[in-house]
Amino acid sequence: MPLALPALVTLLAVLWYSIVGINVGRARTKYKVPAPATTGHPAFERAFRVQMNELEQLVAFLPPMWIYATLGNPRWAAIAGAVWLVGRVLYAIGYWSEAGKRHTGFMISSSMLGLTWAAALASVVHALSIP
């Protein structure tokens, strides 16, 4: 049961990524940007950039969160994941409206990525030092 919370955060992060992807499809239709084009109307480009950044961040965040959850503290890993996810949502909402409004979400999620990565590394080092 202790890994249920990080599992829930992972599912919510993947759900959020799906929502972001659906938003790109809607923007593609609304602004008439045919596939496979990735440029066009600025609102489409922002939606597309949010999706790509979300994918980049998922790859960067989920492994350290799971390492920390399994070798460290699953509850704190899930809390960090939840805060990271809130940051990702704020990033997307800000960026969708105007590129300059993504800063707060970026800072929240980047901070959580750094903290979680450090906690994962400390957990690995601790696990390796136990005879």
VOLUMVEX-162964 format. One record per residue: residue number from 1; y, z, x of N, C-alpha, C, CB in turn. Coordinates in nm, 4 decimals. Each point is the difference from the previous one (the first is absolute). Glycine has a CB too. Example, Ala and Ser with C-alpha at 12.3 -4.5 7.8 and 13.67 -1.06 7.14 Angstrom:
2
   num    n.north       n.up     n.east   ca.north      ca.up    ca.east    c.north       c.up     c.east   cb.north      cb.up    cb.east
     1    -0.5690     0.7800     1.3190     0.1190     0.0000    -0.0890     0.1200     0.0000     0.0900    -0.1173     0.1246    -0.1892
     2     0.2223    -0.1966     0.1542     0.1190     0.0060     0.0820     0.1090     0.0730    -0.0770    -0.0628    -0.2145     0.1184
! end
This chain:
131
   num    n.north       n.up     n.east   ca.north      ca.up    ca.east    c.north       c.up     c.east   cb.north      cb.up    cb.east
     1    -0.1216     0.0000     0.0806     0.1216     0.0000    -0.0806     0.1273     0.0000     0.0843    -0.1271     0.1195    -0.1757
     2     0.1264    -0.0698     0.3010     0.1262     0.0053     0.0739     0.0598    -0.1378     0.0292    -0.0808     0.2110     0.1001
     3    -0.0011    -0.3144    -0.0959     0.0539    -0.1339     0.0274     0.0446    -0.0733    -0.1262    -0.1482    -0.0097     0.1982
     4     0.1359     0.0741    -0.3123     0.0402    -0.0644    -0.1249     0.1505    -0.0273    -0.0040    -0.1905     0.1141    -0.1149
     5     0.2707    -0.0246     0.1705     0.1457    -0.0211    -0.0025     0.0425    -0.1182     0.0873     0.0297     0.2449    -0.0408
     6    -0.0763    -0.2547     0.1660     0.0343    -0.1203     0.0763    -0.0559    -0.1276    -0.0646     0.0036     0.1401     0.2074
     7    -0.1193    -0.1284    -0.2715    -0.0554    -0.1160    -0.0703     0.0916    -0.0428    -0.1144    -0.2325     0.0746     0.0606
     8     0.2843     0.0228    -0.1344     0.0929    -0.0307    -0.1087     0.1269    -0.0667     0.0535    -0.0907     0.1947    -0.1308
     9     0.1450    -0.1429     0.2400     0.1191    -0.0600     0.0609    -0.0297    -0.1434     0.0430     0.0776     0.2271     0.0783
    10    -0.1945    -0.2503    -0.0222    -0.0382    -0.1352     0.0414    -0.0052    -0.0938    -0.1200    -0.1309     0.0958     0.1916
    11     0.0684    -0.0514    -0.2993    -0.0067    -0.0830    -0.1210     0.1388    -0.0284    -0.0555    -0.2245     0.0965    -0.0515
    12     0.3118     0.0030     0.0509     0.1360    -0.0210    -0.0491     0.0768    -0.0968     0.0904    -0.0024     0.2308    -0.1000
    13    -0.0187    -0.2227     0.2315     0.0664    -0.0913     0.0929    -0.0460    -0.1436    -0.0229     0.0186     0.1854     0.1681
    14    -0.1477    -0.2044    -0.1912    -0.0516    -0.1342    -0.0268     0.0499    -0.0499    -0.1358    -0.2045     0.0493     0.1399
    15     0.2126     0.0386    -0.2373     0.0574    -0.0373    -0.1296     0.1450    -0.0437     0.0176    -0.1539     0.1615    -0.1178
    16     0.2301    -0.0851     0.1947     0.1405    -0.0361     0.0252     0.0080    -0.1366     0.0681     0.0617     0.2446     0.0196
    17    -0.1487    -0.2696     0.0768    -0.0008    -0.1301     0.0667    -0.0289    -0.1116    -0.1006    -0.0755     0.1098     0.2142
    18    -0.0130    -0.0852    -0.3081    -0.0301    -0.0995    -0.1035     0.1221    -0.0265    -0.0877    -0.2401     0.0734     0.0008
    19     0.3115     0.0308    -0.0356     0.1213    -0.0147    -0.0809     0.1037    -0.0817     0.0752    -0.0459     0.2197    -0.1130
    20     0.0614    -0.1914     0.2415     0.0942    -0.0750     0.0838    -0.0408    -0.1469     0.0051     0.0470     0.2066     0.1383
    21    -0.1773    -0.2340    -0.1284    -0.0491    -0.1381     0.0013     0.0265    -0.0718    -0.1314    -0.1750     0.0696     0.1612
    22     0.1556     0.0002    -0.2715     0.0302    -0.0589    -0.1315     0.1481    -0.0331    -0.0093    -0.1889     0.1295    -0.1053
    23     0.2727    -0.0438     0.1614     0.1440    -0.0258    -0.0007     0.0340    -0.1285     0.0755     0.0413     0.2468    -0.0140
    24    -0.1126    -0.2749     0.1222     0.0229    -0.1252     0.0739    -0.0362    -0.1191    -0.0880    -0.0468     0.1163     0.2199
    25    -0.0648    -0.1071    -0.2889    -0.0393    -0.1082    -0.0907     0.1030    -0.0241    -0.1091    -0.2370     0.0550     0.0462
    26     0.2881     0.0519    -0.1014     0.1048    -0.0134    -0.1030     0.1263    -0.0634     0.0573    -0.0927     0.2008    -0.1178
    27     0.1312    -0.1578     0.2372     0.1192    -0.0560     0.0636    -0.0217    -0.1469     0.0338     0.0576     0.2260     0.0931
    28    -0.1781    -0.2612    -0.0508    -0.0317    -0.1392     0.0310     0.0209    -0.0875    -0.1229    -0.1656     0.0745     0.1740
    29     0.1200    -0.0261    -0.2889     0.0165    -0.0741    -0.1245     0.1462    -0.0029    -0.0444    -0.2329     0.0641    -0.0652
    30     0.2966     0.0518     0.0644     0.1384     0.0113    -0.0463     0.0961    -0.0867     0.0804    -0.0513     0.2306    -0.0740
    31     0.0330    -0.2321     0.2072     0.0932    -0.0721     0.0864    -0.0526    -0.1362     0.0439     0.0837     0.2192     0.0776
    32    -0.1962    -0.2591    -0.1395    -0.0570    -0.1328     0.0230    -0.0233    -0.0284     0.1488     0.1149    -0.0780    -0.2077
    33    -0.1906     0.1667     0.2700    -0.0377    -0.0160     0.1403    -0.1494    -0.0315     0.0008     0.1830     0.1613     0.0855
    34    -0.2193    -0.2893    -0.0716    -0.1416    -0.0378    -0.0089    -0.0796     0.0480     0.1221     0.0667    -0.2002    -0.1361
    35    -0.1922     0.2368     0.1115    -0.0891     0.0374     0.1104    -0.0263    -0.1248     0.0842    -0.1088     0.1866    -0.1374
    36     0.0972    -0.1771     0.2653    -0.0067     0.1188     0.0841     0.1343     0.0401     0.0612    -0.2333    -0.0625     0.0480
    37     0.3436     0.0135    -0.1016     0.1322     0.0300     0.0566     0.0248     0.1506     0.0030     0.0859    -0.2209    -0.0841
    38    -0.0186     0.2651     0.1878     0.0352     0.1418     0.0118     0.1503     0.0176     0.0128    -0.2209     0.0457     0.1075
    39     0.2934    -0.1525    -0.1302     0.1462     0.0070     0.0004     0.0511    -0.0676    -0.1263     0.0093     0.0004     0.2543
    40     0.1103     0.0356    -0.2902     0.0614    -0.0546    -0.1208     0.1144     0.0891    -0.0415    -0.2173    -0.1025    -0.0730
    41     0.2178     0.1402    -0.0512     0.1034     0.0884    -0.0534    -0.0037     0.1339     0.0747    -0.0157    -0.1123    -0.2281
    42     0.1316     0.1706     0.2602     0.0027     0.1284     0.0727    -0.0789     0.1123    -0.0692     0.2224    -0.0677     0.0871
    43    -0.2213     0.0715    -0.2196    -0.0760     0.1045    -0.0708    -0.1502    -0.0199     0.0209     0.1837     0.0188    -0.1727
    44    -0.2283    -0.1432     0.1742    -0.1410    -0.0253     0.0304    -0.0323     0.0427     0.1426    -0.0017    -0.1916    -0.1626
    45     0.0878     0.1563     0.2556    -0.0242     0.0341     0.1403    -0.0066     0.1517     0.0203     0.1164    -0.2118     0.0686
    46    -0.0327     0.2858    -0.1407    -0.0063     0.1461     0.0103    -0.1321     0.0526    -0.0562     0.2510     0.0119    -0.0182
    47    -0.2934    -0.0663    -0.0956    -0.1270     0.0425    -0.0592    -0.1161    -0.0310     0.0946     0.0940    -0.0382    -0.2310
    48    -0.0916    -0.0791     0.2900    -0.1052    -0.0388     0.0934     0.0008     0.0899     0.1232     0.0158    -0.2364    -0.0819
    49     0.1025     0.2653     0.1333     0.0118     0.0858     0.1189    -0.0490     0.1413    -0.0292     0.1948    -0.1369     0.0783
    50    -0.1658     0.1877    -0.1985    -0.0504     0.1323    -0.0386    -0.1523    -0.0008     0.0024     0.2044     0.0414    -0.1433
    51    -0.2650    -0.1463     0.0883    -0.1462    -0.0066    -0.0023    -0.0569    -0.0033     0.1418     0.0102    -0.1201    -0.2203
    52     0.0462     0.0395     0.3061    -0.0521    -0.0096     0.1366     0.0200     0.1320     0.0752     0.0489    -0.2475     0.0007
    53     0.0664     0.3106    -0.0200     0.0238     0.1274     0.0669    -0.0944     0.1069    -0.0525     0.2395    -0.0629     0.0340
    54    -0.2675     0.0584    -0.1630    -0.0931     0.0968    -0.0589    -0.1379    -0.0155     0.0630     0.1294    -0.0026    -0.2168
    55    -0.1733    -0.1203     0.2339    -0.1292    -0.0256     0.0621    -0.0016     0.0522     0.1443    -0.0305    -0.2029    -0.1474
    56     0.1363     0.1733     0.2212     0.0104     0.0485     0.1385    -0.0074     0.1523     0.0049     0.1388    -0.2008     0.0597
    57    -0.0709     0.2663    -0.1516     0.0033     0.1461    -0.0013    -0.1327     0.0616    -0.0443     0.2435    -0.0137    -0.0466
    58    -0.3124    -0.0518    -0.0471    -0.1327     0.0498    -0.0401    -0.0944     0.0034     0.1195     0.0346    -0.0913    -0.2318
    59    -0.0345    -0.0165     0.3078    -0.0881    -0.0093     0.1171     0.0369     0.1061     0.1033    -0.0289    -0.2470    -0.0401
    60     0.1559     0.2744     0.0546     0.0446     0.0988     0.0985    -0.0236     0.1434    -0.0467     0.1707    -0.1634     0.0771
    61    -0.1593     0.1894    -0.2073    -0.0041     0.1386    -0.0487    -0.1395     0.0498    -0.0374     0.2287    -0.0368    -0.0816
    62    -0.3061    -0.0428     0.0114    -0.1260     0.0517    -0.0534    -0.0988     0.0476     0.1069     0.0335    -0.1533    -0.1899
    63    -0.0545     0.0831     0.3009    -0.0937     0.0545     0.1001     0.0402     0.1377     0.0538    -0.0520    -0.2341     0.0619
    64     0.1785     0.2563    -0.0189     0.0332     0.1350     0.0463    -0.0124     0.1061    -0.1102     0.1532    -0.1047     0.1657
    65    -0.1202     0.0670    -0.2892    -0.0138     0.0981    -0.1079    -0.1463     0.0410    -0.0147     0.2002    -0.0982    -0.1190
    66    -0.2909     0.0020     0.1249    -0.1419     0.0316    -0.0146    -0.0556     0.0729     0.1210    -0.0234    -0.1991    -0.1447
    67     0.0712     0.1661     0.2624    -0.0430     0.0741     0.1195     0.0433     0.1459    -0.0123     0.0157    -0.2097     0.1420
    68     0.1092     0.2305    -0.1812     0.0496     0.1369    -0.0174    -0.0755     0.0709    -0.1125     0.2272    -0.0716     0.0827
    69    -0.2564    -0.0008    -0.1902    -0.0714     0.0609    -0.1128    -0.1416     0.0427     0.0387     0.1358    -0.1404    -0.1562
    70    -0.2039     0.0618     0.2374    -0.1388     0.0320     0.0327    -0.0129     0.0964     0.1182    -0.0627    -0.2235    -0.0879
    71     0.1531     0.2131     0.1846    -0.0099     0.0859     0.1178     0.1000     0.1155    -0.0010    -0.0799    -0.1978     0.1251
    72     0.1757     0.1919    -0.2143     0.1042     0.1023    -0.0052     0.0006     0.0709    -0.1335     0.1357    -0.1322     0.1599
    73    -0.0343     0.1020    -0.2408     0.0192     0.0697    -0.1259     0.0186    -0.1009    -0.1133     0.1023     0.1961     0.1218
    74    -0.2022    -0.2120    -0.2090     0.0104    -0.1004    -0.1062     0.1145     0.0250    -0.0982    -0.2435    -0.0307     0.0223
    75     0.2743     0.1576    -0.0476     0.1089     0.0301    -0.0938     0.1344    -0.0456     0.0576    -0.1305     0.1972    -0.0896
    76     0.1557    -0.1632     0.2161     0.1267    -0.0409     0.0618     0.0056    -0.1510     0.0210     0.0140     0.2229     0.1129
    77    -0.1288    -0.2831    -0.0846    -0.0037    -0.1462     0.0132     0.0391    -0.0656    -0.1332    -0.1809     0.0180     0.1781
    78     0.1307     0.0367    -0.2870     0.0327    -0.0550    -0.1320     0.1472     0.0224    -0.0345    -0.2367     0.0408    -0.0734
    79     0.2902     0.0744     0.1080     0.1422     0.0265    -0.0247     0.0848    -0.0986     0.0783    -0.0477     0.2441    -0.0400
    80     0.0137    -0.2633     0.1674     0.0733    -0.0981     0.0815    -0.0125    -0.1387    -0.0611    -0.0400     0.1377     0.2068
    81    -0.0788    -0.1704    -0.2546    -0.0211    -0.1303    -0.0640     0.0819    -0.0163    -0.1266    -0.2282    -0.0027     0.0945
    82     0.2382     0.1077    -0.1727     0.0788    -0.0068    -0.1236     0.1484    -0.0186     0.0313    -0.1692     0.1462    -0.1157
    83     0.2191    -0.0740     0.2152     0.1410    -0.0154     0.0390     0.0229    -0.1398     0.0563     0.0180     0.2477     0.0481
    84    -0.1115    -0.2963     0.0337     0.0076    -0.1364     0.0536     0.0081    -0.1009    -0.1139    -0.1302     0.0705     0.2040
    85     0.0462    -0.0523    -0.3058    -0.0022    -0.0923    -0.1130     0.1321     0.0033    -0.0775    -0.2486     0.0304    -0.0158
    86     0.3050     0.0870    -0.0037     0.1318     0.0097    -0.0637     0.1031    -0.0781     0.0818    -0.0597     0.2270    -0.0964
    87     0.0526    -0.2128     0.2277     0.0894    -0.0767     0.0868    -0.0185    -0.1493    -0.0158    -0.0032     0.1875     0.1597
    88    -0.1225    -0.2322    -0.1725    -0.0270    -0.1429    -0.0168     0.0557    -0.0512    -0.1329    -0.2069     0.0240     0.1407
    89     0.1953     0.0560    -0.2453     0.0549    -0.0397    -0.1303     0.1521    -0.0085     0.0080    -0.1949     0.1086    -0.1188
    90     0.2587    -0.0094     0.1794     0.1463    -0.0030     0.0152     0.0439    -0.1186     0.0851     0.0064     0.2496    -0.0221
    91    -0.0825    -0.2789     0.1275     0.0289    -0.1158     0.0849    -0.0004    -0.1276    -0.0841    -0.1029     0.1168     0.1996
    92    -0.0026    -0.1360    -0.2781    -0.0133    -0.1213    -0.0802     0.1106    -0.0124    -0.1035    -0.2455     0.0100     0.0348
    93     0.2708     0.0967    -0.1068     0.1037    -0.0040    -0.1043     0.1353    -0.0330     0.0622    -0.1281     0.1685    -0.1383
    94     0.1583    -0.1057     0.2509     0.1259    -0.0288     0.0672     0.0076    -0.1431     0.0483     0.0120     0.2365     0.0675
    95    -0.1169    -0.2831    -0.0022    -0.0014    -0.1351     0.0566     0.0055    -0.1060    -0.1088    -0.1299     0.0855     0.1947
    96     0.0606    -0.0622    -0.3061     0.0043    -0.0969    -0.1098     0.1421    -0.0215    -0.0493    -0.2305     0.0678    -0.0662
    97     0.3098     0.0368     0.0637     0.1362    -0.0142    -0.0506     0.0937    -0.0586     0.1050    -0.0410     0.1933    -0.1517
    98     0.0260    -0.1486     0.2762     0.0867    -0.0472     0.1095    -0.0622     0.0460     0.1316     0.2105     0.0085    -0.1468
    99    -0.2194    -0.0980     0.2424    -0.0691     0.0318     0.1265     0.0544     0.1265     0.0661    -0.0422    -0.2437     0.0310
   100     0.1700     0.2665    -0.0396     0.0602     0.1163     0.0638    -0.0352     0.1329    -0.0643     0.1814    -0.1482     0.0649
   101    -0.2437     0.1468    -0.1815    -0.0314     0.1237    -0.0713    -0.1414     0.0509     0.0273     0.1591    -0.0718    -0.1752
   102    -0.2249     0.0188     0.2763    -0.1378     0.0397     0.0295    -0.0077     0.1161     0.0992    -0.0694    -0.2347    -0.0446
   103     0.1813     0.2776     0.0970     0.0025     0.0953     0.1111    -0.0655     0.1350    -0.0322     0.2076    -0.1120     0.0745
   104    -0.1736     0.1730    -0.1856    -0.0536     0.1329    -0.0329    -0.1519    -0.0029    -0.0083     0.2106     0.0534    -0.1245
   105    -0.2637    -0.1494     0.0513    -0.1458    -0.0119    -0.0107    -0.0656    -0.0274     0.1334     0.0291    -0.0819    -0.2304
   106     0.0350    -0.0010     0.3105    -0.0525    -0.0298     0.1333    -0.0058     0.1269     0.0846     0.0925    -0.2339    -0.0148
   107     0.0131     0.3131     0.0127     0.0048     0.1217     0.0804    -0.1077     0.1006    -0.0441     0.2471    -0.0367     0.0345
   108    -0.2649     0.0521    -0.1648    -0.1012     0.0923    -0.0511    -0.1397    -0.0448     0.0428     0.1481     0.0547    -0.1966
   109    -0.1799    -0.1803     0.1708    -0.1350    -0.0474     0.0314    -0.0238    -0.0070     0.1502     0.0003    -0.1299    -0.2125
   110     0.0989     0.0905     0.2894    -0.0163    -0.0051     0.1456    -0.0199     0.1398     0.0584     0.1417    -0.2070     0.0067
   111    -0.0693     0.3037    -0.0591    -0.0168     0.1382     0.0463    -0.1409     0.0499    -0.0289     0.2443     0.0425    -0.0379
   112    -0.2932    -0.0704    -0.0811    -0.1351     0.0427    -0.0352    -0.1044    -0.0720     0.0843     0.0779     0.0473    -0.2326
   113    -0.0550    -0.1737     0.2624    -0.0924    -0.0724     0.0876    -0.0059     0.0670     0.1371     0.0487    -0.2152    -0.1228
   114     0.0668     0.2456     0.1792     0.0040     0.0644     0.1313    -0.0654     0.1363    -0.0003     0.2074    -0.1234     0.0474
   115    -0.1770     0.2044    -0.1470    -0.0591     0.1341    -0.0082    -0.1510    -0.0056    -0.0206     0.2154     0.0848    -0.0929
   116    -0.2584    -0.1747     0.0067    -0.1431    -0.0106    -0.0281    -0.0753    -0.0532     0.1213     0.0509    -0.0375    -0.2426
   117     0.0080    -0.0581     0.3129    -0.0616    -0.0521     0.1211    -0.0140     0.1115     0.1031     0.0966    -0.2286    -0.0459
   118     0.0078     0.3086     0.0639    -0.0048     0.1105     0.0959    -0.1050     0.1033    -0.0419     0.2438    -0.0365     0.0544
   119    -0.2514     0.0669    -0.1825    -0.1000     0.0956    -0.0493    -0.1410    -0.0548     0.0195     0.1654     0.0869    -0.1685
   120    -0.1830    -0.2171     0.1467    -0.1306    -0.0615     0.0217    -0.0382     0.0071     0.1474     0.0384    -0.1533    -0.1956
   121     0.0562     0.1219     0.2828    -0.0285     0.0075     0.1441    -0.0351     0.1426     0.0415     0.1559    -0.1929     0.0399
   122    -0.0796     0.2900    -0.0879    -0.0285     0.1393     0.0333    -0.1390     0.0398    -0.0524     0.2482     0.0535    -0.0066
   123    -0.2854    -0.1016    -0.1100    -0.1321     0.0310    -0.0560    -0.1106    -0.0611     0.0833     0.1003     0.0114    -0.2272
   124    -0.0795    -0.1332     0.2749    -0.0999    -0.0665     0.0850    -0.0129     0.0749     0.1328     0.0517    -0.2241    -0.1078
   125     0.0612     0.2572     0.1691    -0.0039     0.0729     0.1263    -0.0706     0.1334    -0.0174     0.2121    -0.1118     0.0717
   126    -0.1803     0.1810    -0.1802    -0.0660     0.1286    -0.0284    -0.1499    -0.0193    -0.0182     0.2105     0.0850    -0.1078
   127    -0.2512    -0.1855     0.0335    -0.1429    -0.0250    -0.0225    -0.0715    -0.0348     0.1299     0.0525    -0.0781    -0.2315
   128     0.0148     0.0064     0.3202    -0.0615    -0.0362     0.1279    -0.0110     0.1188     0.0940     0.0905    -0.2290    -0.0274
   129    -0.0054     0.3283     0.0101    -0.0001     0.1159     0.0907    -0.0995     0.1079    -0.0414     0.2382    -0.0478     0.0482
   130    -0.2957     0.0341    -0.1659    -0.0982     0.0986    -0.0476    -0.1355    -0.0362     0.0600     0.1285     0.0398    -0.2180
   131    -0.1896     0.0550     0.2915    -0.1302    -0.0311     0.0636    -0.1131    -0.0135    -0.0993     0.0773     0.1203     0.1994
! end
